[in-house]
Amino acid sequence: MYSNKLAEAFAKASETDKVELAHFLANNLDTAEHAHDSARVRDYVAAFDRFAAPREGERF
């Protein structure tokens, strides 16, 4: 069981949901130069996946 509800939500989220959130963050937080950069969006999604990875002793 997760102790971090956000990590649990990312673990359960679909790839589409994570990509939509990544685009939202890129459009609202990044500079215009980086906002539409697909590599930047992939970086965000990868960060979500790393954040959602179970920590020692945690299970899905």
C-alpha positions as CSV (number, residue, x, y, z in Angstrom):
1,M,0.0,0.0,0.0
2,Y,1.2,3.5,-0.8
3,S,1.7,6.0,1.9
4,N,1.8,8.8,-0.7
5,K,-1.6,9.3,-2.4
6,L,0.0,11.3,-5.2
7,A,2.4,8.5,-6.1
8,E,-0.5,6.0,-5.9
9,A,-2.6,8.1,-8.3
10,F,0.3,8.3,-10.8
11,A,0.8,4.5,-10.5
12,K,-2.9,4.0,-11.4
13,A,-3.1,6.7,-14.0
14,S,-3.3,5.9,-17.7
15,E,-0.5,7.0,-20.0
16,T,-3.0,9.3,-21.7
17,D,-3.8,10.9,-18.4
18,K,-0.1,11.4,-17.6
19,V,0.5,12.9,-21.1
20,E,-2.4,15.3,-20.7
21,L,-1.1,16.5,-17.3
22,A,2.4,16.8,-18.8
23,H,1.1,19.0,-21.6
24,F,-0.9,21.1,-19.0
25,L,2.3,21.6,-16.9
26,A,4.4,22.4,-20.0
27,N,1.9,25.0,-21.2
28,N,1.5,26.6,-17.9
29,L,4.9,26.4,-16.2
30,D,7.5,26.3,-18.9
31,T,8.7,29.1,-21.1
32,A,7.1,29.3,-24.5
33,E,10.3,27.9,-26.0
34,H,9.9,24.6,-24.0
35,A,6.1,24.4,-23.7
36,H,5.6,22.7,-27.0
37,D,8.7,20.6,-26.9
38,S,7.7,16.9,-27.1
39,A,10.9,15.9,-25.4
40,R,10.0,18.1,-22.5
41,V,6.6,16.4,-22.2
42,R,8.2,13.0,-22.3
43,D,10.5,14.1,-19.5
44,Y,7.5,15.0,-17.4
45,V,5.8,11.7,-18.0
46,A,9.0,9.9,-17.1
47,A,9.2,11.9,-13.9
48,F,5.7,10.9,-13.0
49,D,6.6,7.2,-13.6
50,R,9.7,7.5,-11.4
51,F,7.7,9.3,-8.7
52,A,5.1,6.5,-8.8
53,A,7.6,3.7,-8.6
54,P,7.0,1.7,-5.4
55,R,9.5,2.4,-2.6
56,E,11.0,-0.3,-0.6
57,G,8.3,-2.2,1.3
58,E,5.5,-0.6,-0.7
59,R,3.2,-2.7,-2.9
60,F,0.7,-1.9,-5.6
